[in-house]
Amino acid sequence: MKIGIDITPLPPNPVGAGTYIIQLVRALTTLPEDSYTAAGERIEFVLFAQQSGREAVGEIPSDRARWVVVPDLSPARRLVWEQIQLPLMVRSAGVDLLHSLHYTRPLILPCPSVVTFHDMTFFLFPELHTRAKRLFFPQAIRLSARSADALIADSESTRRDALRILKIPPARITTVPLGISVDFHPIDDNSVLAECRQRYRLPDEFILFVGLIEPRKNLPLLLRAYARLVQQEEAPDLVLAGRIGWMVEQIYQLIAALNLEQKVHFSGYIPYQDLPIVYNLAQIFVYPSNYEGFGFPPLEAMACGTPVITTAVSAMLDTVGDAGLLVAPQNEEALTEAMQRLLKDASLQEQLSRKGRQRAAEFTWQRTALETLQVYKRVGTKAGCHCEERSNL
């Protein structure tokens, strides 16, 4: 049974869904040998990737998968390629099932398919996306929901939203929680910590946010709540770590209006290998997002032993739970009070650090890979793997 995996949506400097793509491919191709049998057939992988995506994934066992690499394309050209060229490549490679990892799949395929949905923000918060994405993705997601043989959701929250919005039968969409890499763990090496602090010019003490700098992350709430904290007492600086997204000018303007220019630091994009160190350097981690399909940063921080404050919405309720402090997503006063409480209470910091590490340990990429493999096996068994006789319209 040949499983095709479309990893061409993988962007440069991956975060969120990009992390999912990289880690899932690595985990799938390194599972124990006895995991790969399906109805008496050995599972092999065919990985469709752009050149930059191939480099981002890195080396994988050559006996488990083979690469089909295409030149790097712009996002718009990639979507056209997906509809026209990818089906031809799938047929040529003899793929029995195609897994599309980022919302969309070719409308016409010579085999069954699985599609992963990361969240439903294109429907729930369209104003948080660019106009081009607002026009394209809602329709593309609906088409994927109708045409795919099975759907995967990153969290039970995303699954519930998809069921309500897309009106699909519950049996067609499966929750497969994502994982946190073992690279995220407490670090005691002072020289490593000091070198990273110097490289990114981080303060001696700081509150940390990690994520794409964009409207969905609710940074205005964090900045206003932090300004209240600074007015009331001596507070650590605030570090905003992440790639600059869109509508960032309003963030800069708000920082100036709140007189926080000397207290708020932008570190820029932090490469994956340095992220665990940055989490370890922070006193506390704050993530005030309006909505998350899964939400990597809070769990990554928890895995590193950094106490977490986040919002009581969407997937954070399922993943963070009582291992962090949860506040309402628009309650500025509650967020300020949560930061004050956690910064002052060493015993609470220790309690959340311990519970956070325990909770994060439940989310492994091997588990994600095994549960994804079960979806493949169900679809393959149902289709009988006679994929060359079938066309999904």
C-alpha positions in Angstrom: 0.0 0.0 0.0 1.6 3.3 -1.1 0.6 6.4 0.9 1.2 9.7 -0.9 1.7 12.7 1.4 1.4 16.2 0.0 3.8 18.3 1.9 4.1 21.1 -0.7 2.2 23.6 1.5 5.2 23.7 3.8 6.4 27.3 3.9 9.8 28.8 4.7 10.3 29.4 8.4 7.5 27.0 9.4 5.3 27.4 12.4 2.0 25.8 13.4 0.8 23.8 10.5 4.3 23.7 9.1 5.5 22.1 12.3 2.8 19.5 11.9 3.9 18.7 8.4 7.5 18.2 9.3 7.0 16.3 12.5 4.3 14.0 11.1 6.4 13.0 8.2 9.4 12.3 10.4 7.2 10.3 12.8 5.4 8.3 10.2 8.6 7.2 8.5 10.3 6.1 11.8 7.6 4.1 13.4 8.4 0.5 14.4 8.3 -1.9 11.5 5.3 -3.8 12.8 3.2 -0.6 12.6 3.3 -0.6 8.8 1.3 -3.6 7.9 -2.2 -3.0 6.5 -4.4 -5.9 5.5 -1.2 -8.0 5.0 0.5 -5.3 2.9 3.5 -3.2 3.8 2.9 0.5 3.8 5.3 2.7 1.9 5.3 6.5 1.6 5.7 8.8 -1.4 6.4 12.3 -0.4 5.5 15.1 -2.7 7.5 18.2 -1.8 8.9 21.5 -3.0 12.6 21.7 -2.8 12.6 23.9 0.2 10.2 21.6 2.0 12.4 18.6 1.2 15.3 20.4 2.9 13.1 21.4 5.9 12.0 17.8 6.6 15.6 16.6 6.5 16.8 13.0 6.2 14.4 10.1 6.7 14.9 6.4 6.2 15.2 5.7 2.5 13.6 2.3 2.8 10.4 3.8 4.2 9.7 6.6 1.7 10.8 8.1 -1.6 10.7 11.8 -2.6 9.0 13.4 -5.6 10.4 16.9 -5.5 9.2 19.9 -7.6 10.8 23.4 -7.8 9.6 26.0 -5.3 6.4 27.8 -6.2 4.5 30.8 -5.0 1.5 30.0 -2.9 -0.9 30.8 -5.7 1.0 28.8 -8.3 1.2 25.9 -5.8 -2.6 25.8 -5.6 -2.8 25.6 -9.3 -0.2 22.9 -9.4 -2.1 21.0 -6.8 -5.1 20.8 -9.0 -3.4 20.1 -12.4 -0.1 18.4 -11.8 -0.4 16.6 -8.5 -3.1 14.1 -9.7 -0.9 13.2 -12.6 2.1 12.6 -10.3 -0.1 10.6 -7.9 -1.1 8.3 -10.7 2.4 8.0 -12.1 3.7 7.1 -8.7 1.1 4.4 -8.2 -0.2 6.0 -5.0 -3.1 4.1 -3.3 -4.1 6.9 -1.0 -3.2 10.6 -0.8 -3.0 12.6 2.5 -3.3 16.3 2.0 -1.9 18.0 5.1 -3.3 21.5 4.7 -7.0 21.9 4.1 -7.2 21.4 0.3 -6.8 18.4 -2.1 -7.1 18.0 -5.9 -10.7 17.9 -6.9 -10.1 14.9 -9.2 -7.9 12.1 -7.9 -7.2 8.5 -9.1 -7.3 7.2 -5.5 -9.0 7.8 -2.1 -7.8 10.7 0.0 -7.5 12.0 3.6 -7.4 15.8 4.4 -6.3 17.4 7.6 -8.2 20.5 8.9 -6.2 22.6 11.4 -8.9 25.0 12.4 -12.1 26.7 11.2 -10.9 30.3 11.5 -11.7 31.0 7.8 -15.4 30.6 8.8 -15.3 31.8 12.5 -12.9 34.8 12.2 -12.7 35.7 8.5 -11.7 39.3 9.4 -8.4 37.9 10.8 -7.3 36.6 7.3 -6.2 38.4 4.2 -8.8 39.0 1.5 -7.3 36.4 -0.8 -7.6 33.7 1.9 -11.1 34.8 2.8 -12.2 34.3 -0.8 -10.4 31.0 -1.4 -10.2 28.8 1.7 -13.9 28.6 2.8 -14.9 27.2 -0.6 -11.8 25.0 -0.9 -12.5 23.5 2.6 -16.1 22.8 1.8 -15.0 21.0 -1.4 -12.4 19.0 0.5 -15.0 18.0 3.2 -17.3 16.7 0.5 -14.7 14.9 -1.7 -12.2 13.4 0.8 -12.8 9.8 2.0 -11.7 10.8 5.6 -10.9 14.0 7.4 -8.5 14.6 10.3 -8.9 17.4 12.9 -6.0 18.5 15.1 -8.2 18.7 18.2 -11.7 17.8 19.4 -12.5 21.5 19.4 -11.7 21.8 15.6 -13.7 18.6 15.0 -16.7 20.0 16.8 -16.4 23.3 14.8 -16.1 21.4 11.5 -19.2 19.2 12.2 -21.2 22.3 13.0 -20.0 24.4 10.1 -19.6 21.9 7.3 -22.5 19.6 8.2 -20.5 16.4 7.6 -21.3 13.0 9.1 -19.4 12.6 12.4 -17.9 9.3 11.3 -16.0 11.0 8.5 -13.8 13.2 10.7 -11.4 11.9 13.3 -9.6 13.8 16.0 -5.8 13.1 15.9 -4.1 15.3 18.5 -0.7 16.7 17.5 2.5 16.1 19.4 5.3 18.1 21.2 8.8 17.2 20.2 11.2 15.7 22.9 13.4 18.7 22.0 11.2 20.8 24.3 12.3 20.0 27.9 13.9 21.8 30.9 17.5 23.0 30.2 20.0 23.4 33.1 23.1 24.2 31.1 23.9 27.8 32.1 26.3 28.4 29.2 23.7 27.4 26.6 21.1 29.6 28.3 23.5 32.6 28.5 24.6 32.2 24.8 21.0 32.2 23.6 20.1 35.2 25.8 23.0 37.2 24.3 22.3 36.1 20.7 18.7 37.4 20.8 19.4 40.2 23.2 16.9 39.0 25.7 16.4 40.7 29.1 17.5 39.1 32.3 13.9 38.5 33.3 11.0 38.5 30.9 7.4 37.5 30.1 7.3 35.6 26.8 4.9 35.3 23.9 5.7 33.0 20.9 3.7 33.1 17.7 3.1 34.7 14.4 2.6 38.4 14.9 -0.9 38.8 13.5 -4.5 39.8 14.6 -5.6 36.2 15.5 -3.1 36.0 18.3 -4.9 38.8 20.3 -1.7 40.8 21.0 -3.6 44.1 21.6 -5.2 42.4 24.7 -1.8 41.3 25.9 -0.3 44.7 25.4 -3.1 46.5 27.2 -3.0 44.0 30.1 0.8 44.3 30.3 0.5 48.1 30.4 -1.8 47.9 33.4 0.8 45.5 35.0 3.6 48.0 34.4 1.6 50.9 35.8 0.8 49.0 39.0 4.2 47.5 39.9 7.8 46.8 38.7 7.4 44.1 36.0 9.7 42.1 33.8 10.0 43.1 30.2 7.7 41.5 27.5 9.3 39.6 24.6 7.2 39.0 21.5 8.9 36.1 19.6 7.8 35.2 16.1 7.7 36.0 12.5 6.0 39.3 11.5 2.7 38.7 9.9 0.1 41.1 8.5 -1.6 44.1 10.1 1.4 44.5 12.4 1.3 48.3 12.2 -1.5 48.4 14.7 0.7 46.5 17.2 3.5 49.1 16.8 1.0 52.0 17.1 -0.5 50.5 20.3 3.0 50.0 21.9 3.8 53.6 21.2 0.4 54.8 22.6 0.9 52.8 25.8 4.5 54.1 26.2 5.9 50.6 26.2 8.7 51.1 23.6 11.4 50.4 26.3 9.6 47.4 27.8 8.5 45.4 24.7 11.0 43.5 22.6 10.6 41.9 19.2 13.0 39.0 18.8 11.9 38.1 15.3 11.5 34.5 14.1 13.2 32.0 16.5 14.6 28.9 14.7 13.3 25.6 15.9 16.5 24.6 17.5 16.6 27.7 19.7 12.9 27.7 20.8 13.3 25.3 23.8 16.1 27.5 25.1 14.0 30.7 24.8 11.1 29.0 26.6 13.5 28.0 29.4 14.8 31.6 29.8 11.3 33.0 30.3 9.8 33.5 33.8 6.2 32.9 32.5 4.6 32.4 29.1 1.4 34.2 28.0 -0.6 33.2 25.0 -3.9 35.3 24.6 -5.0 33.9 21.3 -8.7 34.3 20.3 -8.8 30.8 18.8 -6.5 27.8 18.1 -7.0 24.6 16.2 -4.4 23.0 18.5 -2.0 25.6 19.9 1.6 24.5 19.9 3.3 27.3 21.9 1.5 26.8 25.3 2.3 23.1 25.2 5.9 23.7 24.1 6.3 26.1 27.0 4.7 23.6 29.4 7.1 20.9 28.2 10.0 23.2 29.1 8.6 23.7 32.6 7.6 27.3 32.0 4.3 28.3 33.7 1.6 29.2 31.2 -1.3 31.7 31.0 -3.6 31.3 28.1 -7.2 31.9 27.1 -10.1 29.6 27.9 -11.2 29.1 24.3 -11.2 26.4 21.6 -8.3 23.8 21.8 -6.6 25.4 24.8 -9.4 24.0 27.0 -8.6 20.5 25.7 -4.8 20.7 25.7 -3.8 23.1 28.5 -6.7 22.4 30.9 -5.8 22.9 34.6 -2.1 22.7 33.9 -2.1 26.5 33.2 -4.0 29.6 34.2 -7.0 30.2 31.8 -8.6 33.6 31.3 -11.4 34.9 29.1 -10.1 36.0 25.7 -11.2 39.6 26.0 -10.8 40.2 29.7 -7.9 42.7 30.0 -8.2 43.0 33.8 -8.3 39.2 34.3 -5.1 38.8 32.2 -3.3 41.5 34.3 -4.4 39.8 37.5 -3.2 36.4 36.2 0.2 37.8 35.4 0.5 39.5 38.8 -0.6 36.4 40.6 1.9 34.1 38.8 4.8 36.4 39.0 4.4 36.8 42.7 3.6 33.2 43.7 6.6 30.9 43.5 4.7 27.9 44.8 2.1 28.4 42.0 4.9 28.7 39.5 6.3 25.4 40.7 2.9 23.7 40.7 2.1 24.8 37.1 5.6 23.9 36.0 5.2 20.3 37.3 1.6 19.9 36.0 2.6 21.4 32.6 5.4 19.0 32.1 3.2 16.1 32.9 0.4 17.3 30.6 2.7 18.0 27.7 4.2 14.5 27.9 0.8 13.1 26.9 1.2 14.7 23.4 3.8 12.7 21.4 4.4 12.6 17.6 4.6 8.9 17.7 1.0 8.8 19.0 0.0 11.3 16.2 1.6 9.1 13.6 0.0 5.9 14.9 -3.5 7.4 15.0 -3.0 8.9 11.5 -1.9 5.5 10.3 -5.1 4.0 11.6 -7.1 6.4 9.5 -5.1 5.3 6.4 -5.8 1.7 7.2 -9.5 2.3 7.6 -9.7 4.2 4.3 -7.5 1.6 2.5 -9.5 -1.3 3.8 -12.8 0.3 2.9 -11.6 1.1 -0.6 -10.0 -2.3 -1.1 -6.9 -0.5 -2.3 -8.2 -0.8 -5.9 -7.5 2.8 -6.3 -6.7 2.8 -10.0 -10.4 2.0 -10.7 -11.7 4.9 -8.8 -12.0 8.7 -9.4 -13.3 11.0 -6.7 -15.3 14.0 -8.1 
